[in-house]
Amino acid sequence: MPGTPHEPYLLEAPSGGTLKEFPLSTCPVGKYRMPIAGGGYFRLYPYGLSRWGLGKINKAGQPFIFYLHPWEVDPGQPRLKVSAFSKFRHYNNLSVCYDRLERLLGDFRFGTVTDVMDAIDFNGTPVKV
């Protein structure tokens, strides 16, 4: 959402309640933010770009969130007849994703979202939506 923080923050809901939000990770590249949280980006980007972007977030003193769909580490999954674009987007680099994930797990320290959110002091003013 434009105007919201890129790191975990408090979100004031229209009902008046407050939520803790951990947005999907993006990496600053000039005046833009590159999606880097995982999924298709992890399969489509070269591994070094993912490592660089996630490392840049950590070097700024922030945690990153990373996700992967189970099917993204299954190169033997059934293939559907889809458009060339969908075929590229869905099946590209499935054969290397598991090895990349193992490498990522060795290059960074990981924990649960609960542990990260519990460790953050959310004393700031909530962001309104």
A tleap script that builds the chain and sets N, CA, C and O, in Angstrom:
source leaprc.protein.ff14SB
mol = sequence {
  NMET PRO GLY THR PRO HIE GLU PRO TYR LEU
  LEU GLU ALA PRO SER GLY GLY THR LEU LYS
  GLU PHE PRO LEU SER THR CYS PRO VAL GLY
  LYS TYR ARG MET PRO ILE ALA GLY GLY GLY
  TYR PHE ARG LEU TYR PRO TYR GLY LEU SER
  ARG TRP GLY LEU GLY LYS ILE ASN LYS ALA
  GLY GLN PRO PHE ILE PHE TYR LEU HIE PRO
  TRP GLU VAL ASP PRO GLY GLN PRO ARG LEU
  LYS VAL SER ALA PHE SER LYS PHE ARG HIE
  TYR ASN ASN LEU SER VAL CYS TYR ASP ARG
  LEU GLU ARG LEU LEU GLY ASP PHE ARG PHE
  GLY THR VAL THR ASP VAL MET ASP ALA ILE
  ASP PHE ASN GLY THR PRO VAL LYS CVAL
}
set mol.1.N position { 0.851 -1.172 0.000 }
set mol.1.CA position { 0.000 0.000 0.000 }
set mol.1.C position { 0.899 1.239 0.000 }
set mol.1.O position { 1.768 1.369 0.863 }
set mol.2.N position { 0.704 2.130 -0.940 }
set mol.2.CA position { 1.521 3.335 -0.971 }
set mol.2.C position { 1.436 4.100 0.346 }
set mol.2.O position { 0.365 4.237 0.936 }
set mol.3.N position { 2.578 4.589 0.788 }
set mol.3.CA position { 2.624 5.403 2.001 }
set mol.3.C position { 2.769 4.623 3.287 }
set mol.3.O position { 2.896 5.219 4.356 }
set mol.4.N position { 2.754 3.305 3.211 }
set mol.4.CA position { 2.926 2.512 4.436 }
set mol.4.C position { 4.394 2.113 4.572 }
set mol.4.O position { 5.120 2.054 3.579 }
set mol.5.N position { 4.826 1.839 5.798 }
set mol.5.CA position { 6.222 1.440 6.006 }
set mol.5.C position { 6.561 0.118 5.308 }
set mol.5.O position { 5.681 -0.675 4.974 }
set mol.6.N position { 7.849 -0.089 5.102 }
set mol.6.CA position { 8.320 -1.310 4.450 }
set mol.6.C position { 8.828 -2.323 5.461 }
set mol.6.O position { 9.212 -3.431 5.087 }
set mol.7.N position { 8.834 -1.960 6.728 }
set mol.7.CA position { 9.225 -2.861 7.802 }
set mol.7.C position { 8.023 -3.084 8.714 }
set mol.7.O position { 7.012 -2.399 8.555 }
set mol.8.N position { 8.096 -4.011 9.657 }
set mol.8.CA position { 6.947 -4.233 10.544 }
set mol.8.C position { 6.493 -2.939 11.225 }
set mol.8.O position { 7.314 -2.126 11.648 }
set mol.9.N position { 5.167 -2.764 11.322 }
set mol.9.CA position { 4.606 -1.528 11.879 }
set mol.9.C position { 3.221 -1.792 12.451 }
set mol.9.O position { 2.642 -2.860 12.249 }
set mol.10.N position { 2.699 -0.801 13.169 }
set mol.10.CA position { 1.332 -0.856 13.680 }
set mol.10.C position { 0.392 -0.246 12.665 }
set mol.10.O position { 0.677 0.812 12.104 }
set mol.11.N position { -0.714 -0.900 12.429 }
set mol.11.CA position { -1.705 -0.451 11.461 }
set mol.11.C position { -2.998 -0.171 12.205 }
set mol.11.O position { -3.522 -1.049 12.890 }
set mol.12.N position { -3.517 1.040 12.079 }
set mol.12.CA position { -4.794 1.380 12.709 }
set mol.12.C position { -5.910 1.034 11.741 }
set mol.12.O position { -5.999 1.597 10.650 }
set mol.13.N position { -6.757 0.106 12.148 }
set mol.13.CA position { -7.866 -0.332 11.312 }
set mol.13.C position { -9.012 0.677 11.372 }
set mol.13.O position { -9.139 1.406 12.356 }
set mol.14.N position { -9.841 0.728 10.339 }
set mol.14.CA position { -10.982 1.650 10.347 }
set mol.14.C position { -11.885 1.472 11.570 }
set mol.14.O position { -12.536 2.422 12.005 }
set mol.15.N position { -11.925 0.270 12.118 }
set mol.15.CA position { -12.761 0.004 13.299 }
set mol.15.C position { -12.174 0.607 14.571 }
set mol.15.O position { -12.823 0.618 15.616 }
set mol.16.N position { -10.940 1.108 14.476 }
set mol.16.CA position { -10.271 1.672 15.642 }
set mol.16.C position { -9.297 0.717 16.294 }
set mol.16.O position { -8.513 1.131 17.148 }
set mol.17.N position { -9.322 -0.539 15.918 }
set mol.17.CA position { -8.380 -1.512 16.458 }
set mol.17.C position { -7.000 -1.327 15.852 }
set mol.17.O position { -6.836 -0.598 14.874 }
set mol.18.N position { -6.023 -1.980 16.428 }
set mol.18.CA position { -4.655 -1.898 15.947 }
set mol.18.C position { -4.140 -3.289 15.614 }
set mol.18.O position { -4.335 -4.235 16.377 }
set mol.19.N position { -3.484 -3.403 14.473 }
set mol.19.CA position { -2.891 -4.664 14.028 }
set mol.19.C position { -1.394 -4.485 13.864 }
set mol.19.O position { -0.924 -3.401 13.521 }
set mol.20.N position { -0.651 -5.548 14.109 }
set mol.20.CA position { 0.767 -5.559 13.769 }
set mol.20.C position { 0.881 -6.100 12.351 }
set mol.20.O position { 0.371 -7.179 12.047 }
set mol.21.N position { 1.551 -5.347 11.487 }
set mol.21.CA position { 1.698 -5.761 10.086 }
set mol.21.C position { 3.172 -6.001 9.782 }
set mol.21.O position { 4.029 -5.187 10.126 }
set mol.22.N position { 3.453 -7.124 9.135 }
set mol.22.CA position { 4.799 -7.429 8.651 }
set mol.22.C position { 4.663 -7.561 7.139 }
set mol.22.O position { 4.375 -8.646 6.636 }
set mol.23.N position { 4.869 -6.465 6.410 }
set mol.23.CA position { 4.643 -6.494 4.960 }
set mol.23.C position { 5.657 -7.377 4.244 }
set mol.23.O position { 6.760 -7.607 4.739 }
set mol.24.N position { 5.270 -7.862 3.084 }
set mol.24.CA position { 6.213 -8.627 2.274 }
set mol.24.C position { 7.425 -7.752 1.978 }
set mol.24.O position { 7.287 -6.556 1.718 }
set mol.25.N position { 8.594 -8.343 2.018 }
set mol.25.CA position { 9.838 -7.589 1.899 }
set mol.25.C position { 10.056 -7.037 0.499 }
set mol.25.O position { 9.824 -7.706 -0.507 }
set mol.26.N position { 10.505 -5.802 0.477 }
set mol.26.CA position { 10.940 -5.152 -0.753 }
set mol.26.C position { 12.285 -4.498 -0.465 }
set mol.26.O position { 12.560 -4.095 0.665 }
set mol.27.N position { 13.107 -4.398 -1.476 }
set mol.27.CA position { 14.456 -3.863 -1.322 }
set mol.27.C position { 14.551 -2.532 -2.061 }
set mol.27.O position { 14.131 -2.432 -3.214 }
set mol.28.N position { 15.105 -1.499 -1.401 }
set mol.28.CA position { 15.250 -0.222 -2.100 }
set mol.28.C position { 16.300 -0.317 -3.212 }
set mol.28.O position { 17.422 -0.777 -2.998 }
set mol.29.N position { 15.903 0.130 -4.395 }
set mol.29.CA position { 16.805 0.212 -5.537 }
set mol.29.C position { 16.554 1.581 -6.154 }
set mol.29.O position { 15.599 1.770 -6.907 }
set mol.30.N position { 17.419 2.528 -5.827 }
set mol.30.CA position { 17.181 3.901 -6.248 }
set mol.30.C position { 15.917 4.421 -5.594 }
set mol.30.O position { 15.749 4.292 -4.381 }
set mol.31.N position { 15.020 5.010 -6.386 }
set mol.31.CA position { 13.770 5.526 -5.825 }
set mol.31.C position { 12.646 4.486 -5.870 }
set mol.31.O position { 11.505 4.789 -5.523 }
set mol.32.N position { 12.968 3.270 -6.294 }
set mol.32.CA position { 11.975 2.207 -6.395 }
set mol.32.C position { 12.185 1.153 -5.306 }
set mol.32.O position { 13.208 1.140 -4.621 }
set mol.33.N position { 11.196 0.277 -5.163 }
set mol.33.CA position { 11.299 -0.846 -4.228 }
set mol.33.C position { 11.087 -2.128 -5.026 }
set mol.33.O position { 10.052 -2.314 -5.665 }
set mol.34.N position { 12.077 -3.002 -4.978 }
set mol.34.CA position { 12.039 -4.259 -5.717 }
set mol.34.C position { 11.458 -5.354 -4.824 }
set mol.34.O position { 11.938 -5.551 -3.708 }
set mol.35.N position { 10.426 -6.075 -5.298 }
set mol.35.CA position { 9.897 -7.189 -4.498 }
set mol.35.C position { 10.969 -8.267 -4.361 }
set mol.35.O position { 11.605 -8.645 -5.346 }
set mol.36.N position { 11.165 -8.756 -3.152 }
set mol.36.CA position { 12.257 -9.696 -2.888 }
set mol.36.C position { 11.863 -10.765 -1.878 }
set mol.36.O position { 12.718 -11.524 -1.423 }
set mol.37.N position { 10.573 -10.839 -1.515 }
set mol.37.CA position { 10.124 -11.692 -0.408 }
set mol.37.C position { 10.151 -13.187 -0.711 }
set mol.37.O position { 10.042 -13.988 0.217 }
set mol.38.N position { 10.290 -13.590 -1.955 }
set mol.38.CA position { 10.328 -15.013 -2.265 }
set mol.38.C position { 9.387 -15.364 -3.390 }
set mol.38.O position { 9.137 -14.559 -4.287 }
set mol.39.N position { 8.866 -16.579 -3.332 }
set mol.39.CA position { 7.941 -17.037 -4.361 }
set mol.39.C position { 8.568 -16.982 -5.743 }
set mol.39.O position { 9.724 -17.363 -5.928 }
set mol.40.N position { 7.803 -16.510 -6.703 }
set mol.40.CA position { 8.284 -16.421 -8.077 }
set mol.40.C position { 9.523 -15.566 -8.226 }
set mol.40.O position { 10.378 -15.858 -9.062 }
set mol.41.N position { 9.635 -14.509 -7.428 }
set mol.41.CA position { 10.824 -13.660 -7.518 }
set mol.41.C position { 12.073 -14.462 -7.181 }
set mol.41.O position { 13.113 -14.283 -7.817 }
set mol.42.N position { 11.984 -15.340 -6.191 }
set mol.42.CA position { 13.125 -16.160 -5.795 }
set mol.42.C position { 13.512 -17.132 -6.908 }
set mol.42.O position { 14.695 -17.403 -7.115 }
set mol.43.N position { 12.523 -17.653 -7.618 }
set mol.43.CA position { 12.816 -18.567 -8.722 }
set mol.43.C position { 13.327 -17.827 -9.947 }
set mol.43.O position { 14.207 -18.326 -10.649 }
set mol.44.N position { 12.780 -16.628 -10.217 }
set mol.44.CA position { 13.094 -15.931 -11.459 }
set mol.44.C position { 14.360 -15.076 -11.375 }
set mol.44.O position { 15.101 -14.974 -12.352 }
set mol.45.N position { 14.612 -14.464 -10.217 }
set mol.45.CA position { 15.836 -13.675 -10.059 }
set mol.45.C position { 17.038 -14.613 -9.939 }
set mol.45.O position { 16.893 -15.742 -9.470 }
set mol.46.N position { 18.211 -14.165 -10.353 }
set mol.46.CA position { 19.415 -14.940 -10.044 }
set mol.46.C position { 19.581 -14.996 -8.512 }
set mol.46.O position { 19.219 -14.048 -7.816 }
set mol.47.N position { 20.122 -16.093 -7.997 }
set mol.47.CA position { 20.251 -16.237 -6.550 }
set mol.47.C position { 21.002 -15.057 -5.936 }
set mol.47.O position { 20.616 -14.568 -4.874 }
set mol.48.N position { 22.060 -14.599 -6.584 }
set mol.48.CA position { 22.852 -13.489 -6.044 }
set mol.48.C position { 22.027 -12.230 -5.837 }
set mol.48.O position { 22.278 -11.480 -4.894 }
set mol.49.N position { 21.055 -11.985 -6.692 }
set mol.49.CA position { 20.201 -10.809 -6.534 }
set mol.49.C position { 19.312 -10.957 -5.300 }
set mol.49.O position { 19.130 -10.000 -4.548 }
set mol.50.N position { 18.761 -12.150 -5.091 }
set mol.50.CA position { 17.954 -12.385 -3.892 }
set mol.50.C position { 18.799 -12.222 -2.635 }
set mol.50.O position { 18.378 -11.563 -1.685 }
set mol.51.N position { 19.980 -12.815 -2.626 }
set mol.51.CA position { 20.873 -12.708 -1.466 }
set mol.51.C position { 21.248 -11.245 -1.208 }
set mol.51.O position { 21.252 -10.800 -0.060 }
set mol.52.N position { 21.558 -10.508 -2.257 }
set mol.52.CA position { 21.925 -9.099 -2.112 }
set mol.52.C position { 20.753 -8.293 -1.531 }
set mol.52.O position { 20.941 -7.521 -0.591 }
set mol.53.N position { 19.558 -8.468 -2.081 }
set mol.53.CA position { 18.398 -7.694 -1.629 }
set mol.53.C position { 18.022 -7.992 -0.194 }
set mol.53.O position { 17.758 -7.076 0.584 }
set mol.54.N position { 17.996 -9.273 0.164 }
set mol.54.CA position { 17.659 -9.640 1.541 }
set mol.54.C position { 18.755 -9.183 2.501 }
set mol.54.O position { 18.472 -8.749 3.617 }
set mol.55.N position { 20.004 -9.285 2.059 }
set mol.55.CA position { 21.118 -8.801 2.881 }
set mol.55.C position { 21.061 -7.299 3.087 }
set mol.55.O position { 21.395 -6.810 4.166 }
set mol.56.N position { 20.646 -6.567 2.077 }
set mol.56.CA position { 20.526 -5.110 2.189 }
set mol.56.C position { 19.483 -4.740 3.248 }
set mol.56.O position { 19.674 -3.783 3.999 }
set mol.57.N position { 18.392 -5.489 3.309 }
set mol.57.CA position { 17.363 -5.255 4.323 }
set mol.57.C position { 17.942 -5.508 5.711 }
set mol.57.O position { 17.742 -4.707 6.624 }
set mol.58.N position { 18.663 -6.629 5.874 }
set mol.58.CA position { 19.281 -6.939 7.175 }
set mol.58.C position { 20.332 -5.913 7.561 }
set mol.58.O position { 20.420 -5.533 8.728 }
set mol.59.N position { 21.132 -5.457 6.601 }
set mol.59.CA position { 22.169 -4.459 6.898 }
set mol.59.C position { 21.565 -3.142 7.372 }
set mol.59.O position { 22.216 -2.376 8.083 }
set mol.60.N position { 20.315 -2.881 6.977 }
set mol.60.CA position { 19.613 -1.670 7.434 }
set mol.60.C position { 19.015 -1.894 8.822 }
set mol.60.O position { 18.320 -1.023 9.346 }
set mol.61.N position { 19.284 -3.069 9.423 }
set mol.61.CA position { 18.800 -3.353 10.764 }
set mol.61.C position { 17.369 -3.859 10.816 }
set mol.61.O position { 16.748 -3.851 11.879 }
set mol.62.N position { 16.843 -4.297 9.688 }
set mol.62.CA position { 15.462 -4.758 9.620 }
set mol.62.C position { 15.396 -6.255 9.318 }
set mol.62.O position { 16.276 -6.800 8.652 }
set mol.63.N position { 14.355 -6.908 9.807 }
set mol.63.CA position { 14.138 -8.301 9.413 }
set mol.63.C position { 13.474 -8.331 8.040 }
set mol.63.O position { 12.852 -7.353 7.624 }
set mol.64.N position { 13.606 -9.433 7.351 }
set mol.64.CA position { 12.846 -9.606 6.108 }
set mol.64.C position { 11.902 -10.777 6.275 }
set mol.64.O position { 12.102 -11.647 7.124 }
set mol.65.N position { 10.883 -10.783 5.458 }
set mol.65.CA position { 9.966 -11.918 5.441 }
set mol.65.C position { 10.207 -12.653 4.125 }
set mol.65.O position { 10.366 -12.031 3.074 }
set mol.66.N position { 10.232 -13.965 4.194 }
set mol.66.CA position { 10.483 -14.786 3.016 }
set mol.66.C position { 9.441 -15.897 2.969 }
set mol.66.O position { 9.115 -16.493 3.996 }
set mol.67.N position { 8.924 -16.172 1.787 }
set mol.67.CA position { 7.945 -17.246 1.631 }
set mol.67.C position { 8.252 -18.036 0.359 }
set mol.67.O position { 8.906 -17.544 -0.561 }
set mol.68.N position { 7.774 -19.239 0.337 }
set mol.68.CA position { 7.886 -20.091 -0.830 }
set mol.68.C position { 6.682 -21.011 -0.829 }
set mol.68.O position { 6.293 -21.519 0.223 }
set mol.69.N position { 6.093 -21.230 -1.976 }
set mol.69.CA position { 4.986 -22.179 -2.092 }
set mol.69.C position { 5.560 -23.588 -2.202 }
set mol.69.O position { 6.595 -23.768 -2.842 }
set mol.70.N position { 4.934 -24.575 -1.610 }
set mol.70.CA position { 5.461 -25.945 -1.692 }
set mol.70.C position { 5.695 -26.427 -3.128 }
set mol.70.O position { 6.663 -27.142 -3.386 }
set mol.71.N position { 4.827 -26.046 -4.056 }
set mol.71.CA position { 4.990 -26.506 -5.431 }
set mol.71.C position { 6.243 -25.936 -6.088 }
set mol.71.O position { 6.688 -26.452 -7.113 }
set mol.72.N position { 6.816 -24.883 -5.517 }
set mol.72.CA position { 7.991 -24.253 -6.136 }
set mol.72.C position { 9.273 -25.061 -5.934 }
set mol.72.O position { 10.301 -24.745 -6.534 }
set mol.73.N position { 9.226 -26.085 -5.107 }
set mol.73.CA position { 10.382 -26.967 -4.939 }
set mol.73.C position { 10.071 -28.368 -5.494 }
set mol.73.O position { 10.727 -29.342 -5.125 }
set mol.74.N position { 9.076 -28.461 -6.374 }
set mol.74.CA position { 8.675 -29.738 -6.961 }
set mol.74.C position { 8.790 -29.669 -8.479 }
set mol.74.O position { 7.803 -29.387 -9.159 }
set mol.75.N position { 9.982 -29.922 -9.019 }
set mol.75.CA position { 10.127 -29.857 -10.480 }
set mol.75.C position { 9.371 -30.962 -11.219 }
set mol.75.O position { 9.194 -30.877 -12.435 }
set mol.76.N position { 8.923 -31.995 -10.506 }
set mol.76.CA position { 8.205 -33.090 -11.141 }
set mol.76.C position { 6.705 -32.919 -11.168 }
set mol.76.O position { 5.984 -33.845 -11.539 }
set mol.77.N position { 6.224 -31.761 -10.784 }
set mol.77.CA position { 4.777 -31.541 -10.755 }
set mol.77.C position { 4.179 -31.657 -12.158 }
set mol.77.O position { 4.873 -31.417 -13.146 }
set mol.78.N position { 2.911 -32.019 -12.254 }
set mol.78.CA position { 2.262 -32.112 -13.572 }
set mol.78.C position { 2.278 -30.761 -14.288 }
set mol.78.O position { 2.142 -29.710 -13.663 }
set mol.79.N position { 2.444 -30.811 -15.577 }
set mol.79.CA position { 2.451 -29.592 -16.389 }
set mol.79.C position { 1.073 -29.413 -17.031 }
set mol.79.O position { 0.513 -30.350 -17.602 }
set mol.80.N position { 0.549 -28.220 -16.931 }
set mol.80.CA position { -0.735 -27.889 -17.545 }
set mol.80.C position { -0.499 -27.154 -18.849 }
set mol.80.O position { 0.541 -26.521 -19.033 }
set mol.81.N position { -1.454 -27.237 -19.748 }
set mol.81.CA position { -1.373 -26.470 -20.990 }
set mol.81.C position { -1.827 -25.048 -20.682 }
set mol.81.O position { -3.007 -24.793 -20.442 }
set mol.82.N position { -0.870 -24.134 -20.694 }
set mol.82.CA position { -1.142 -22.737 -20.389 }
set mol.82.C position { -0.397 -21.868 -21.392 }
set mol.82.O position { 0.389 -22.369 -22.195 }
set mol.83.N position { -0.646 -20.574 -21.342 }
set mol.83.CA position { 0.038 -19.650 -22.251 }
set mol.83.C position { 1.548 -19.682 -22.000 }
set mol.83.O position { 2.000 -20.126 -20.945 }
set mol.84.N position { 2.308 -19.215 -22.965 }
set mol.84.CA position { 3.767 -19.176 -22.826 }
set mol.84.C position { 4.174 -18.336 -21.614 }
set mol.84.O position { 5.106 -18.695 -20.894 }
set mol.85.N position { 3.479 -17.220 -21.388 }
set mol.85.CA position { 3.799 -16.369 -20.237 }
set mol.85.C position { 3.549 -17.110 -18.925 }
set mol.85.O position { 4.398 -17.096 -18.033 }
set mol.86.N position { 2.386 -17.756 -18.803 }
set mol.86.CA position { 2.076 -18.503 -17.581 }
set mol.86.C position { 3.035 -19.673 -17.393 }
set mol.86.O position { 3.429 -19.983 -16.269 }
set mol.87.N position { 3.406 -20.315 -18.482 }
set mol.87.CA position { 4.359 -21.421 -18.411 }
set mol.87.C position { 5.701 -20.924 -17.863 }
set mol.87.O position { 6.286 -21.554 -16.983 }
set mol.88.N position { 6.177 -19.813 -18.378 }
set mol.88.CA position { 7.437 -19.233 -17.892 }
set mol.88.C position { 7.320 -18.855 -16.424 }
set mol.88.O position { 8.178 -19.202 -15.611 }
set mol.89.N position { 6.263 -18.147 -16.096 }
set mol.89.CA position { 6.072 -17.641 -14.733 }
set mol.89.C position { 5.940 -18.765 -13.713 }
set mol.89.O position { 6.436 -18.637 -12.594 }
set mol.90.N position { 5.292 -19.846 -14.071 }
set mol.90.CA position { 5.011 -20.910 -13.118 }
set mol.90.C position { 6.092 -22.001 -13.080 }
set mol.90.O position { 6.401 -22.512 -12.003 }
set mol.91.N position { 6.659 -22.361 -14.210 }
set mol.91.CA position { 7.554 -23.515 -14.250 }
set mol.91.C position { 9.038 -23.168 -14.334 }
set mol.91.O position { 9.877 -24.045 -14.126 }
set mol.92.N position { 9.385 -21.926 -14.629 }
set mol.92.CA position { 10.790 -21.562 -14.801 }
set mol.92.C position { 11.576 -21.735 -13.496 }
set mol.92.O position { 11.136 -21.288 -12.437 }
set mol.93.N position { 12.710 -22.370 -13.579 }
set mol.93.CA position { 13.656 -22.576 -12.474 }
set mol.93.C position { 13.141 -23.460 -11.340 }
set mol.93.O position { 13.700 -23.430 -10.244 }
set mol.94.N position { 12.094 -24.242 -11.575 }
set mol.94.CA position { 11.665 -25.187 -10.538 }
set mol.94.C position { 12.786 -26.168 -10.197 }
set mol.94.O position { 12.899 -26.616 -9.057 }
set mol.95.N position { 13.603 -26.494 -11.176 }
set mol.95.CA position { 14.655 -27.491 -10.971 }
set mol.95.C position { 15.786 -26.988 -10.070 }
set mol.95.O position { 16.556 -27.795 -9.549 }
set mol.96.N position { 15.900 -25.688 -9.881 }
set mol.96.CA position { 16.986 -25.145 -9.042 }
set mol.96.C position { 16.480 -24.548 -7.730 }
set mol.96.O position { 17.282 -24.179 -6.872 }
set mol.97.N position { 15.181 -24.452 -7.566 }
set mol.97.CA position { 14.620 -23.738 -6.409 }
set mol.97.C position { 14.979 -24.406 -5.085 }
set mol.97.O position { 15.300 -23.709 -4.123 }
set mol.98.N position { 14.936 -25.724 -5.010 }
set mol.98.CA position { 15.260 -26.418 -3.761 }
set mol.98.C position { 16.711 -26.140 -3.346 }
set mol.98.O position { 16.980 -25.848 -2.181 }
set mol.99.N position { 17.638 -26.230 -4.301 }
set mol.99.CA position { 19.047 -25.957 -3.998 }
set mol.99.C position { 19.242 -24.502 -3.569 }
set mol.99.O position { 20.027 -24.222 -2.664 }
set mol.100.N position { 18.534 -23.584 -4.214 }
set mol.100.CA position { 18.611 -22.169 -3.810 }
set mol.100.C position { 18.093 -21.984 -2.391 }
set mol.100.O position { 18.675 -21.236 -1.605 }
set mol.101.N position { 17.002 -22.663 -2.065 }
set mol.101.CA position { 16.445 -22.561 -0.723 }
set mol.101.C position { 17.442 -23.069 0.320 }
set mol.101.O position { 17.626 -22.434 1.359 }
set mol.102.N position { 18.082 -24.200 0.053 }
set mol.102.CA position { 19.097 -24.710 0.982 }
set mol.102.C position { 20.228 -23.704 1.161 }
set mol.102.O position { 20.711 -23.498 2.275 }
set mol.103.N position { 20.643 -23.088 0.079 }
set mol.103.CA position { 21.714 -22.084 0.145 }
set mol.103.C position { 21.263 -20.873 0.961 }
set mol.103.O position { 22.019 -20.356 1.783 }
set mol.104.N position { 20.035 -20.425 0.731 }
set mol.104.CA position { 19.494 -19.285 1.470 }
set mol.104.C position { 19.447 -19.577 2.967 }
set mol.104.O position { 19.775 -18.717 3.785 }
set mol.105.N position { 19.038 -20.794 3.317 }
set mol.105.CA position { 18.964 -21.169 4.733 }
set mol.105.C position { 20.346 -21.169 5.380 }
set mol.105.O position { 20.458 -20.961 6.588 }
set mol.106.N position { 21.384 -21.396 4.607 }
set mol.106.CA position { 22.748 -21.329 5.119 }
set mol.106.C position { 23.307 -19.921 5.158 }
set mol.106.O position { 24.176 -19.623 5.977 }
set mol.107.N position { 22.819 -19.050 4.283 }
set mol.107.CA position { 23.342 -17.682 4.189 }
set mol.107.C position { 22.707 -16.712 5.184 }
set mol.107.O position { 23.284 -15.664 5.473 }
set mol.108.N position { 21.526 -17.048 5.712 }
set mol.108.CA position { 20.816 -16.148 6.623 }
set mol.108.C position { 20.333 -16.912 7.844 }
set mol.108.O position { 20.283 -18.142 7.855 }
set mol.109.N position { 19.982 -16.155 8.865 }
set mol.109.CA position { 19.390 -16.724 10.066 }
set mol.109.C position { 17.880 -16.518 9.973 }
set mol.109.O position { 17.421 -15.437 9.605 }
set mol.110.N position { 17.113 -17.545 10.302 }
set mol.110.CA position { 15.662 -17.475 10.185 }
set mol.110.C position { 14.986 -17.782 11.512 }
set mol.110.O position { 15.545 -18.468 12.367 }
set mol.111.N position { 13.795 -17.271 11.667 }
set mol.111.CA position { 12.969 -17.549 12.826 }
set mol.111.C position { 11.518 -17.441 12.412 }
set mol.111.O position { 11.207 -17.354 11.224 }
set mol.112.N position { 10.645 -17.446 13.380 }
set mol.112.CA position { 9.218 -17.341 13.069 }
set mol.112.C position { 8.790 -15.876 13.045 }
set mol.112.O position { 9.439 -15.014 13.638 }
set mol.113.N position { 7.705 -15.615 12.361 }
set mol.113.CA position { 7.136 -14.270 12.347 }
set mol.113.C position { 6.747 -13.865 13.771 }
set mol.113.O position { 6.942 -12.715 14.164 }
set mol.114.N position { 6.208 -14.791 14.531 }
set mol.114.CA position { 5.821 -14.502 15.917 }
set mol.114.C position { 7.023 -14.037 16.729 }
set mol.114.O position { 6.932 -13.048 17.456 }
set mol.115.N position { 8.145 -14.738 16.615 }
set mol.115.CA position { 9.346 -14.352 17.367 }
set mol.115.C position { 9.828 -12.954 16.963 }
set mol.115.O position { 10.203 -12.156 17.822 }
set mol.116.N position { 9.818 -12.664 15.682 }
set mol.116.CA position { 10.262 -11.346 15.203 }
set mol.116.C position { 9.319 -10.259 15.709 }
set mol.116.O position { 9.768 -9.239 16.233 }
set mol.117.N position { 8.026 -10.474 15.556 }
set mol.117.CA position { 7.052 -9.455 15.966 }
set mol.117.C position { 7.074 -9.234 17.475 }
set mol.117.O position { 6.896 -8.105 17.933 }
set mol.118.N position { 7.291 -10.298 18.259 }
set mol.118.CA position { 7.365 -10.157 19.714 }
set mol.118.C position { 8.603 -9.377 20.153 }
set mol.118.O position { 8.602 -8.764 21.221 }
set mol.119.N position { 9.651 -9.394 19.341 }
set mol.119.CA position { 10.900 -8.716 19.698 }
set mol.119.C position { 10.901 -7.234 19.321 }
set mol.119.O position { 11.798 -6.498 19.732 }
set mol.120.N position { 9.919 -6.790 18.551 }
set mol.120.CA position { 9.875 -5.393 18.093 }
set mol.120.C position { 9.097 -4.534 19.079 }
set mol.120.O position { 8.032 -4.921 19.561 }
set mol.121.N position { 9.650 -3.363 19.369 }
set mol.121.CA position { 8.977 -2.388 20.232 }
set mol.121.C position { 8.125 -1.493 19.325 }
set mol.121.O position { 8.659 -0.657 18.595 }
set mol.122.N position { 6.827 -1.666 19.371 }
set mol.122.CA position { 5.894 -0.899 18.531 }
set mol.122.C position { 5.352 0.313 19.280 }
set mol.122.O position { 4.138 0.432 19.450 }
set mol.123.N position { 6.209 1.203 19.727 }
set mol.123.CA position { 5.764 2.376 20.472 }
set mol.123.C position { 5.380 3.536 19.558 }
set mol.123.O position { 4.961 4.584 20.050 }
set mol.124.N position { 5.510 3.381 18.255 }
set mol.124.CA position { 5.189 4.485 17.348 }
set mol.124.C position { 3.703 4.665 17.153 }
set mol.124.O position { 2.896 3.872 17.639 }
set mol.125.N position { 3.344 5.724 16.431 }
set mol.125.CA position { 1.953 6.011 16.112 }
set mol.125.C position { 1.501 5.069 15.015 }
set mol.125.O position { 2.203 4.924 14.014 }
set mol.126.N position { 0.349 4.419 15.166 }
set mol.126.CA position { -0.125 3.521 14.113 }
set mol.126.C position { -0.375 4.256 12.791 }
set mol.126.O position { -0.756 5.427 12.776 }
set mol.127.N position { -0.158 3.556 11.707 }
set mol.127.CA position { -0.420 4.076 10.363 }
set mol.127.C position { -1.903 3.855 10.083 }
set mol.127.O position { -2.415 2.752 10.273 }
set mol.128.N position { -2.601 4.911 9.627 }
set mol.128.CA position { -4.024 4.792 9.290 }
set mol.128.C position { -4.178 4.326 7.854 }
set mol.128.O position { -3.382 4.679 6.985 }
set mol.129.N position { -5.224 3.517 7.612 }
set mol.129.CA position { -5.519 3.078 6.237 }
set mol.129.C position { -6.742 3.802 5.723 }
set mol.129.O position { -7.160 3.578 4.587 }
savepdb mol mol.pdb
quit
